[in-house]
Amino acid sequence: MTKRDELARARAEHEQLGDEIAAHDRAYYQNDAPVISDADYDAMRRRYEALEALFPALVDENSLSRKVGAAPAEKFAKIAHAVPMLSLGNIFSDEELEDFVARVKRFLGLDPDAEVAFTAEPKIDGLSCSLRYEKGVLVSAATRGDGLVGEDVTANVRTIADVPERLAGAAPDVIDVRGEVYMGHRDFAALNGRQAAAGKPLFANPRNAAAGSLRQLDPHVTAQRPLKFFAYAWGELNWGELNRGEVDPDRPADSQNGMMTAFRAFGFKVNPLTKLCRSAGEMLAHFRDIESRRASLGYDIDGVVYKVNDLALQQRLGFVSRAPRWATAHKFPAEKATSVVRDIEIQVGRTGVLTPVARLDPVTVGGVVVSNATLHNEDEIARKDIRIGDTVIVQRAGDVIPQILGIVPEKRPEGARPYEFPHVCPACGSAAVREIDAKTGEAEVARRCTGTLVCPAQAVERLRHFCSRNAFDIEGLGDKQIAFFYEKGLIRTPADIFTLQARDSKSLTRIENFEGFGKVSTRKLFDAIEARRDVALNRFIFALGIRHVGETNAIRLARSFETFEALREAARHATPGSEARQRINDIDGIGDVVAEAVADFFVEPHNERALDALLAQVRILPMEAVKSDSAVAGKTVVFTGTLVKLTRDEAKAMAERLGAKVSSSVSKKTDLVIAGADAGSKLAKARELGVEVIDEDAWLVLAGVGASG
């Protein structure tokens, strides 16, 4: 198989896994009701991220590896995190731990034998929460949500004994203390005993019990639930007027371990098993020690979290996609059990991919009841020869999602037939096909519904994406409302959203008369829609749902083209090998795959008609302003040659934080070239075009960092 063939197959599998992961994130983070166990979820994440590691062209902001959790549930008020609450990458073996330590040293430009200290602490299986204190007093509390905006659970958090209302000692003017809300084993058993006595449903595990308790609309219910809290991180940290509202680099300590000591002094509980380690060997030894104590801790953990101890090094390492480079979670090995496949159901994702899900006899695996498991695709079913009625081996890795490892052949019932994967979409009845890749001549891994325009599974998801927080952000058009209006035939395309009020005024069946609506709520909905007729360019591009164009790539395209008309015109003419295609491809971080997807989107006649209808209803504003007053904000910069004081990744990340556009090639639109040692053709072209060229030290001064010897 050629590399091109491999990429095509990987792309199809990557997209299918993305649909599955997004659905499971909503079930886990919004509903506190995962439909699969942690094992399968981790397995899917690992496969998803492994594909991105093997094929970097797959990585974009549509990628779930760049997202955290799920959007906040609509029943709660929202709180924006001053500093994003990101997630952690996972490792599962001794070798991956050693690789993590080696990557940290490489990024920092350190010798492999150099000592870097890490903290190692148990990974609590609960619900992440951020507590905001102003002048030492608790003022708000929020769940992680999607990492940028969480649910307001302030009243509920105030009922948790481990959370101080006022910080002890000398506290910062503002600090967001972050940690995990959890429930102990004894308290969980007692709670389920009370649930059973009252004839109420039992909680599946302590994590679900903790999440469900914290996310109650009535804080009196939460107060009756025995929740606890461990502090382990922080977000915004502000010491007052001294730093003019910015985060003060002079924290209570200059290390992760020191900050935990400060948290104890403030009055928080910090996990007593946290230990400072100075090598991969020490980290692994502590991992084994915690694993051996796991059953006797009295609360659920699913691994150990490692963090670089030196905060200055943490800042240098920064973040990649949805996770920090300076931390990772080392998950415990899987636990297994057997169950019986009672049915195989097909779910249809936003992009039309058909995903099979096994419905199992409920079985407890590592303390969690499992009744569903993804089967990924029809090739996976055929490879493992899974049939309805089969006894299967179910595994949980860590403590999240179930995975079917294989069957128990001797327990197969007589007459069990091989599963026939449907060739029609269960949602709309359209043909479901495995498309032939024109470049490779081979069938893709995923089977897709061809009813793009009529399939409700796809249409509703496209509309949800269009209205989502980072797209048009239309208040009052959440998942349930979108599904409701689609079912009623009132909204089928994005343009329909903006004609809804006009059509409603002429309708005999007014929205205000539907159950769940009224004059006030309908008026608020129409006002919210009207308020979104003006939209920033980057949000508009993201809202279109172009394959491989998520938030980051939407920003990159918006920065490069500046107007939607310029992007649309270029994309229309972006045939392979053309100057227009090269211009898109040259945008740093875009690449061939995204450039092709953008071109394909704009040459599709249906998309063009839908765009024309939408553009008649909205007005596109310039891209949202970069929050930076730096000297390089808005400028296009190119790095070339070997840098000494920064790694290339650090330099690019620094430029983007300062609001600059980083390009991979030099052109007339380039404002600045930073040339390191042994700079070659890019430096020559910059001089030929008269582009300003500076060295690394001058860049550091310009960036406001300063050069040091």
C-alpha positions in Angstrom: 0.0 0.0 0.0 1.4 3.4 -0.9 1.7 6.3 1.5 -1.2 8.0 -0.2 -3.4 4.9 0.2 -2.5 4.8 3.9 -3.4 8.5 4.4 -6.8 8.0 2.7 -7.6 5.0 5.0 -6.3 6.8 8.1 -8.4 9.9 7.2 -11.6 7.9 7.0 -10.9 6.1 10.3 -9.9 9.3 12.0 -13.1 11.0 11.1 -15.3 8.1 12.2 -13.5 7.9 15.6 -14.0 11.7 15.9 -17.8 11.3 15.6 -17.8 8.6 18.2 -15.6 10.5 20.7 -17.7 13.7 20.4 -20.9 11.7 21.1 -19.3 10.0 24.1 -17.9 13.3 25.4 -21.5 14.7 25.4 -22.8 11.7 27.3 -20.0 11.8 29.9 -19.5 15.5 30.5 -23.0 16.9 30.0 -25.3 14.0 31.0 -23.1 12.2 33.6 -24.2 9.0 31.9 -21.4 7.4 29.7 -22.8 4.9 27.3 -19.5 3.0 27.2 -16.8 2.4 29.9 -13.5 4.2 30.3 -11.5 1.4 28.7 -13.1 1.8 25.3 -13.0 5.5 25.5 -9.3 5.6 26.2 -8.7 3.0 23.5 -10.5 5.2 21.0 -8.6 8.3 22.1 -5.3 6.5 21.8 -6.1 5.2 18.3 -7.3 8.6 17.3 -4.2 10.3 18.6 -1.9 7.6 17.1 -3.4 8.3 13.7 -2.6 12.0 14.1 0.9 11.2 15.2 1.4 9.0 12.1 -0.3 11.4 9.8 0.1 15.0 11.0 -2.1 16.2 8.1 -5.1 14.9 10.0 -4.6 17.4 12.8 -6.9 20.4 12.7 -9.4 22.1 15.1 -12.1 19.7 14.0 -9.8 17.3 15.7 -11.1 16.1 19.1 -7.5 16.0 20.3 -7.7 19.9 20.4 -11.0 19.9 22.4 -11.7 19.5 26.0 -14.9 18.0 27.5 -18.2 19.2 26.1 -20.2 22.4 26.1 -21.9 23.4 29.4 -25.4 22.0 29.8 -28.1 24.7 29.1 -29.8 24.2 32.5 -26.9 26.0 34.2 -25.7 29.6 34.0 -22.3 29.8 32.4 -19.0 31.1 33.7 -16.1 31.8 31.4 -12.7 30.6 32.7 -10.2 33.5 32.9 -7.5 30.8 32.1 -8.7 27.8 30.1 -9.2 24.5 31.9 -7.5 22.1 29.7 -7.3 18.3 29.8 -4.3 15.9 30.0 -2.7 13.5 27.6 -2.5 9.9 28.6 0.2 7.3 28.7 -0.2 3.6 29.5 3.3 2.0 29.7 6.8 2.3 31.2 8.1 3.1 27.7 5.6 5.9 27.2 6.6 7.4 30.6 10.3 7.5 29.5 9.2 9.0 26.1 7.3 11.7 28.0 10.3 12.7 30.1 12.5 12.6 27.0 10.1 14.9 25.0 10.1 17.4 27.8 13.9 17.6 27.8 14.1 17.8 24.0 11.6 20.6 23.9 13.6 22.5 26.5 16.8 21.8 24.6 18.3 19.9 27.6 20.8 17.1 27.6 19.1 13.7 27.9 21.0 13.2 31.2 19.9 16.5 32.6 17.7 16.3 35.8 14.2 17.6 35.6 12.0 17.1 38.7 8.3 16.1 38.4 5.5 15.8 40.9 3.5 12.6 40.9 0.0 12.5 42.4 -3.0 10.1 42.2 -5.4 10.9 39.4 -8.8 11.3 41.2 -11.8 10.0 39.3 -14.3 12.8 39.9 -15.5 16.1 38.4 -13.0 18.9 37.8 -14.0 22.2 39.3 -12.6 25.8 39.4 -13.1 27.9 42.5 -12.6 31.6 42.2 -11.5 33.6 45.3 -11.4 37.4 45.3 -9.6 39.0 48.3 -9.6 35.6 49.9 -13.4 35.1 49.7 -15.1 32.4 47.5 -17.1 34.3 44.8 -17.9 31.6 42.2 -17.4 28.0 41.2 -17.6 26.4 37.8 -17.2 22.9 36.2 -14.7 22.4 33.4 -17.4 22.5 30.7 -15.6 22.7 27.3 -12.5 24.1 28.9 -13.3 27.8 28.1 -16.8 28.1 29.6 -18.2 26.0 32.5 -21.4 25.5 34.4 -22.1 27.8 37.4 -22.2 25.5 40.4 -21.3 28.1 43.1 -24.3 27.5 45.4 -23.6 23.7 45.3 -19.9 24.0 46.0 -20.5 26.1 49.1 -22.1 23.0 50.6 -18.8 21.0 50.4 -16.9 20.9 53.7 -13.5 20.7 52.0 -14.0 24.0 50.2 -13.2 27.0 52.5 -15.4 30.1 52.2 -12.5 32.3 53.0 -8.8 31.5 52.5 -6.5 31.4 55.4 -3.4 33.6 55.7 -2.1 36.1 53.1 -4.0 35.2 49.9 -3.8 36.8 46.4 -6.4 39.3 45.4 -7.7 36.8 42.8 -7.0 33.1 42.5 -8.8 30.3 40.7 -8.1 27.2 42.7 -8.7 24.0 40.7 -9.2 20.5 41.8 -11.5 17.4 41.8 -14.8 17.0 43.4 -15.2 13.3 44.3 -17.1 10.8 46.6 -15.5 8.2 48.8 -16.4 4.5 48.6 -18.2 4.3 52.0 -20.2 7.5 51.2 -21.1 6.1 47.8 -22.4 2.9 49.2 -24.4 4.7 51.8 -25.9 7.0 49.2 -26.9 4.1 47.0 -28.5 2.5 50.1 -30.6 5.6 50.6 -31.5 5.6 46.9 -32.6 2.0 47.0 -34.7 2.6 50.1 -36.4 5.5 48.5 -37.1 3.5 45.3 -34.8 5.8 43.3 -32.3 4.7 40.6 -28.8 3.7 41.8 -25.7 5.5 40.7 -23.3 3.4 38.5 -20.1 4.5 40.3 -18.7 7.2 42.6 -17.7 9.5 39.8 -21.3 9.6 38.4 -22.6 10.1 41.9 -20.3 13.0 42.5 -21.0 14.6 39.1 -24.7 14.2 39.5 -24.6 15.6 43.0 -22.6 18.7 42.1 -24.8 19.4 39.1 -28.1 19.6 41.0 -30.3 22.6 40.4 -31.3 22.5 44.0 -28.2 23.0 46.3 -30.1 21.5 49.2 -29.9 18.1 47.4 -26.1 18.6 47.0 -25.8 19.5 50.7 -27.2 16.0 51.5 -24.5 14.3 49.4 -21.1 13.6 51.0 -18.8 15.4 48.4 -15.1 16.0 49.0 -12.5 18.1 47.2 -8.8 17.8 46.5 -6.9 20.9 45.2 -4.2 20.4 42.6 -3.9 23.3 40.2 -4.7 27.0 39.6 -5.9 29.3 36.8 -5.8 33.1 37.1 -3.5 34.4 39.9 -3.5 38.1 40.6 -1.7 39.9 43.4 -3.5 43.2 42.9 -2.6 46.6 41.7 1.1 45.8 41.8 0.8 44.0 38.4 -2.0 46.2 36.9 -4.4 43.3 36.6 -2.1 40.8 35.0 -1.0 37.5 36.3 1.9 38.0 38.7 4.9 35.9 37.9 5.9 36.1 41.6 3.5 33.3 42.8 3.4 32.0 46.4 6.0 29.5 45.2 8.2 28.8 42.1 7.3 25.1 41.9 4.3 22.9 41.6 5.2 21.3 44.9 5.5 24.7 46.6 2.1 25.7 45.3 0.6 22.6 46.9 2.2 23.7 50.2 0.6 27.1 49.7 -2.8 25.5 49.0 -2.6 23.6 52.3 -1.8 26.9 54.1 -4.9 28.5 52.4 -7.0 25.7 54.0 -7.4 23.2 51.1 -6.8 19.4 51.2 -4.0 18.3 48.9 -3.6 14.6 48.2 -1.0 13.3 50.7 0.4 10.8 48.2 1.8 13.5 46.0 5.6 13.0 45.7 8.5 14.9 44.2 10.4 12.6 41.7 13.7 13.4 40.0 13.8 10.7 37.3 11.6 8.4 35.2 12.7 5.5 37.5 11.4 7.4 40.6 8.2 8.3 38.9 7.6 4.7 37.9 8.3 3.4 41.4 5.8 5.8 42.8 3.2 4.8 40.2 3.7 1.1 41.2 3.3 2.1 44.9 0.1 4.0 44.4 -1.2 1.2 42.2 -0.6 -1.3 45.0 -2.6 0.9 47.4 -5.4 1.6 45.0 -8.0 -0.7 46.6 -7.4 0.6 50.1 -7.5 4.4 49.4 -11.2 4.7 50.0 -11.8 6.7 46.8 -11.5 6.0 43.1 -8.4 6.8 41.1 -7.5 5.8 37.6 -3.8 6.6 37.4 -1.1 9.0 38.4 -0.5 12.5 37.1 3.0 13.7 36.5 3.8 17.5 36.3 7.1 19.3 35.7 7.8 20.8 39.1 9.6 24.0 38.0 6.9 26.6 37.1 9.3 28.5 34.9 9.9 25.3 32.8 6.1 24.8 32.7 5.7 28.2 31.2 8.4 27.5 28.6 6.8 24.2 27.7 3.4 25.6 27.2 0.5 23.7 25.6 -0.2 21.6 22.6 -3.8 21.3 21.3 -6.0 20.3 24.4 -3.2 19.5 26.9 -0.1 20.9 28.5 3.3 19.7 27.4 4.5 19.7 31.0 2.0 17.2 32.4 0.5 13.8 31.5 -1.7 11.1 33.1 -0.3 7.6 33.5 -3.3 5.3 33.4 -3.6 2.0 35.2 -3.9 -1.3 33.2 -7.2 -2.5 32.0 -9.7 -4.7 33.8 -11.7 -7.4 32.0 -15.0 -9.3 32.2 -17.3 -11.3 29.9 -20.8 -10.5 28.6 -23.2 -11.4 25.9 -24.0 -9.3 22.8 -27.8 -9.0 22.6 -27.9 -6.7 19.6 -25.8 -4.5 17.3 -27.2 -1.1 16.6 -26.1 1.5 14.1 -25.5 5.1 15.0 -25.2 7.8 12.3 -22.7 10.6 13.0 -22.7 14.3 11.9 -20.7 13.4 8.8 -22.9 10.5 7.9 -20.5 7.8 9.1 -22.4 4.6 10.3 -20.9 3.4 13.6 -21.9 0.0 15.1 -22.5 -0.3 18.8 -22.9 -3.6 20.7 -25.7 -3.8 23.3 -24.5 -6.1 26.1 -25.9 -7.8 29.1 -25.0 -5.4 31.9 -21.7 -6.5 33.5 -19.6 -5.0 36.2 -16.0 -4.3 35.1 -13.8 -2.8 37.8 -16.8 -1.5 39.8 -18.6 0.0 36.8 -21.7 -1.4 35.1 -21.1 -1.7 31.3 -23.9 -2.3 28.9 -22.6 -0.8 25.6 -19.4 -1.0 23.6 -18.4 0.5 20.3 -17.4 -1.8 17.5 -15.8 1.0 15.4 -16.7 -0.2 11.9 -17.7 -3.2 9.8 -14.1 -4.3 9.2 -13.6 -4.5 12.9 -16.8 -6.7 13.3 -15.6 -9.0 10.5 -12.0 -9.2 11.8 -13.2 -10.3 15.3 -16.2 -12.2 13.8 -18.6 -10.7 16.4 -22.1 -12.1 16.1 -25.4 -11.4 18.0 -25.5 -13.9 20.8 -21.7 -14.2 21.2 -20.1 -14.2 24.6 -17.4 -11.5 24.4 -14.4 -10.3 26.5 -15.0 -6.8 27.7 -12.1 -4.6 28.8 -11.9 -1.3 30.7 -8.6 0.6 30.5 -8.3 3.2 33.2 -11.9 3.8 34.4 -13.9 5.2 31.5 -15.0 3.2 28.4 -15.5 -0.5 27.4 -13.8 -2.3 24.5 -14.6 -5.7 23.1 -11.3 -7.6 22.8 -12.8 -10.7 21.1 -15.2 -13.6 21.5 -15.2 -16.8 23.5 -15.6 -19.3 20.6 -16.8 -22.3 22.7 -19.8 -20.3 24.0 -21.1 -19.3 20.6 -24.8 -20.4 20.3 -25.8 -22.7 17.4 -27.2 -20.9 14.4 -25.4 -17.6 15.2 -24.9 -15.9 11.8 -22.2 -13.5 10.7 -23.4 -9.9 11.2 -24.5 -8.2 8.0 -23.6 -4.6 8.0 -26.5 -2.5 6.7 -26.2 -0.9 3.2 -28.9 1.7 4.0 -28.9 4.5 6.5 -31.1 3.6 9.5 -31.9 7.3 10.0 -33.2 8.2 6.5 -33.2 5.0 4.3 -30.6 6.4 1.9 -27.9 4.2 0.5 -24.9 3.8 2.7 -21.7 3.2 0.8 -18.0 2.8 1.3 -16.7 5.5 -1.0 -13.9 4.6 -3.4 -11.0 7.0 -3.0 -10.3 8.4 -6.5 -6.6 8.6 -5.7 -6.1 5.0 -4.4 -9.0 3.1 -6.0 -9.7 1.4 -2.7 -12.8 1.5 -0.5 -12.6 3.7 2.6 -12.9 2.2 6.1 -16.1 4.1 7.0 -19.5 3.4 5.4 -21.4 6.7 4.9 -25.0 7.7 4.3 -25.4 9.3 0.9 -28.5 11.3 2.0 -26.5 14.4 2.9 -29.5 16.7 2.2 -32.2 14.6 3.7 -30.6 12.7 6.5 -31.8 14.0 9.9 -28.8 12.7 11.8 -26.5 14.8 9.7 -28.6 17.9 9.3 -29.3 18.3 13.0 -25.6 17.9 13.8 -24.6 20.5 11.2 -27.1 23.0 12.6 -26.0 22.3 16.1 -22.4 23.1 15.0 -23.5 26.2 13.2 -25.2 27.6 16.4 -22.5 26.4 18.8 -20.6 28.7 21.1 -17.5 29.1 19.0 -19.5 29.6 15.8 -22.6 31.8 15.7 -23.3 31.3 19.4 -27.0 31.7 19.2 -28.5 31.7 22.8 -31.6 29.6 23.0 -30.8 27.4 20.0 -29.2 24.5 21.9 -29.3 20.8 21.0 -32.9 20.2 22.0 -34.3 23.3 20.3 -32.4 22.6 17.1 -33.8 19.0 17.1 -37.3 20.3 17.9 -37.3 23.0 15.1 -35.9 20.5 12.6 -38.6 17.9 13.5 -41.3 20.6 13.0 -39.7 21.5 9.6 -39.0 25.1 10.6 -35.2 25.0 10.4 -33.5 22.8 7.8 -30.6 25.0 6.7 -28.6 27.8 8.4 -30.4 30.5 6.4 -33.7 29.2 7.8 -32.6 30.3 11.2 -32.6 34.0 10.2 -35.9 33.8 8.3 -37.7 32.0 11.2 -39.2 35.2 12.7 -40.6 36.4 9.4 -42.1 33.0 8.6 -43.5 32.7 12.1 -45.3 36.0 11.8 -47.3 34.7 8.8 -47.9 31.2 10.2 -51.2 29.9 11.7 -49.2 27.8 14.1 -47.1 30.2 16.1 -43.9 29.1 17.9 -45.2 30.8 21.1 -48.0 28.3 21.3 -45.7 25.2 21.2 -45.2 23.4 24.5 -42.2 24.8 26.3 -42.4 28.2 24.6 -44.4 31.3 25.2 -44.4 35.0 24.2 -41.4 35.9 26.4 -39.2 32.9 25.5 -40.0 33.3 21.8 -39.2 37.0 21.9 -35.9 36.2 23.5 -35.1 33.6 20.9 -35.8 36.0 18.0 -33.8 38.7 19.7 -30.9 36.3 20.1 -31.0 35.4 16.4 -31.1 39.1 15.4 -28.1 39.8 17.6 -26.1 37.2 15.6 -26.7 38.6 12.1 -23.3 40.3 12.5 -20.6 37.7 12.9 -16.8 37.8 12.9 -15.0 36.2 9.9 -13.3 33.5 11.8 -16.5 32.4 13.5 -18.3 32.4 10.2 -15.7 30.2 8.6 -15.8 27.8 11.5 -19.6 27.7 11.5 -19.6 26.3 7.9 -18.5 22.9 9.1 -15.8 22.5 6.4 -14.0 19.2 6.9 -10.7 19.7 8.8 -11.5 23.4 9.5 -12.0 23.8 13.2 -11.4 27.0 15.3 -7.7 27.2 14.8 -7.7 26.7 11.0 -10.7 29.1 10.7 -8.6 31.7 12.5 -5.6 30.9 10.2 -7.8 31.3 7.1 -9.4 34.5 8.4 -6.0 36.1 9.2 -4.6 35.2 5.9 -7.5 36.3 3.6 -9.0 39.0 5.8 -12.4 38.9 4.0 -14.7 36.1 3.2 -15.0 37.2 -0.5 -11.2 36.8 -0.8 -11.2 33.3 0.7 -14.2 32.2 -1.4 -12.6 33.5 -4.7 -9.3 31.9 -4.0 -10.9 28.6 -3.0 -13.1 28.5 -6.2 -9.9 28.6 -8.3 -7.8 26.4 -6.0 -7.3 23.5 -8.4 -4.3 21.2 -7.8 -1.1 22.9 -8.7 -2.7 26.4 -9.1 -1.4 29.5 -7.5 -4.6 29.9 -5.4 -4.2 26.3 -4.0 -0.5 27.1 -3.1 -1.6 30.3 -1.3 -3.9 28.3 0.9 -1.4 25.5 1.4 1.4 28.0 2.4 -0.6 29.2 5.5 1.3 27.8 8.4 -0.5 24.8 9.9 -2.9 24.3 6.9 -1.2 21.8 4.6 -2.5 19.8 1.6 -5.4 18.0 3.3 -7.0 21.2 4.6 -6.4 23.1 1.4 -8.1 20.3 -0.6 -11.1 20.3 1.8 -11.5 24.0 1.5 -11.3 23.9 -2.3 -13.8 21.0 -2.4 -16.3 22.8 -0.2 -16.4 25.9 -2.3 -16.7 24.2 -5.7 -19.7 22.1 -4.6 -22.8 23.7 -6.2 -25.1 22.8 -3.2 -22.7 24.6 -0.8 -22.6 27.6 -3.1 -26.4 27.9 -3.1 -26.6 27.5 0.7 -23.9 30.1 1.1 -25.7 32.6 -1.1 -28.9 32.1 0.9 -27.0 32.6 4.2 -25.0 35.6 3.0 -28.3 37.3 2.2 -29.2 37.1 5.9 -26.0 37.9 7.7 -23.2 40.4 7.7 -19.6 39.2 8.0 -17.3 41.5 10.2 -13.5 41.5 10.2 -11.9 38.8 12.3 -12.1 39.2 16.0 -9.3 41.4 17.3 -6.2 39.8 18.6 -5.9 40.6 22.3 -2.4 41.9 22.1 -0.8 45.3 21.9 2.6 43.8 21.1 4.8 45.2 18.4 4.2 42.1 16.2 0.4 41.8 16.5 -1.1 41.3 13.1 2.2 40.9 11.3 3.2 37.9 9.2 6.4 36.4 10.4 8.6 33.6 9.1 11.3 31.7 11.2 14.2 30.2 9.3 17.6 28.7 10.2 18.7 27.3 13.6 17.6 29.1 16.7 19.8 28.9 19.8 17.8 30.3 22.7 14.4 29.0 21.6 13.2 25.8 20.0 11.3 26.3 16.8 8.1 25.2 18.5 8.6 27.7 21.3 9.3 30.5 18.9 6.1 29.9 16.8 4.0 29.6 20.0 5.5 32.8 21.3 4.7 34.6 18.0 1.1 33.4 17.9 0.5 34.4 21.6 1.6 37.9 20.6 -0.9 38.0 17.8 1.4 37.5 14.9 0.6 35.3 11.9 3.3 32.6 11.4 3.9 31.5 7.8 6.0 28.7 6.4 7.1 30.6 3.3 8.4 34.1 2.4 6.3 36.2 0.1 5.5 39.9 -0.6 3.0 39.7 2.3 5.7 38.7 4.8 6.4 41.5 7.3 9.4 40.0 9.2 11.8 37.1 8.9 13.7 35.9 12.0 16.9 34.2 10.7 18.9 31.9 12.9 22.2 30.2 12.0 22.5 28.5 8.6 19.5 30.3 7.2 19.2 29.4 3.5 16.7 30.0 0.7 14.1 31.8 2.8 16.6 34.3 3.9 17.8 34.8 0.4 14.2 35.4 -0.8 13.5 37.8 2.0 16.5 39.9 0.9 15.4 39.7 -2.7 11.9 41.0 -1.8 13.2 43.6 0.6 11.5 42.0 3.7 12.9 43.1 7.1 15.3 40.5 8.6 16.3 40.3 12.2 18.2 37.7 14.3 17.0 35.7 17.3 18.2 38.3 19.9 16.4 41.1 18.1 13.3 38.9 18.0 13.3 38.4 21.7 13.6 42.1 22.3 10.8 42.9 19.8 8.6 40.2 21.5 9.2 41.9 24.8 11.1 39.0 26.3 14.6 40.4 26.1 17.8 38.7 25.0 20.1 37.1 27.5 23.6 35.7 27.0 
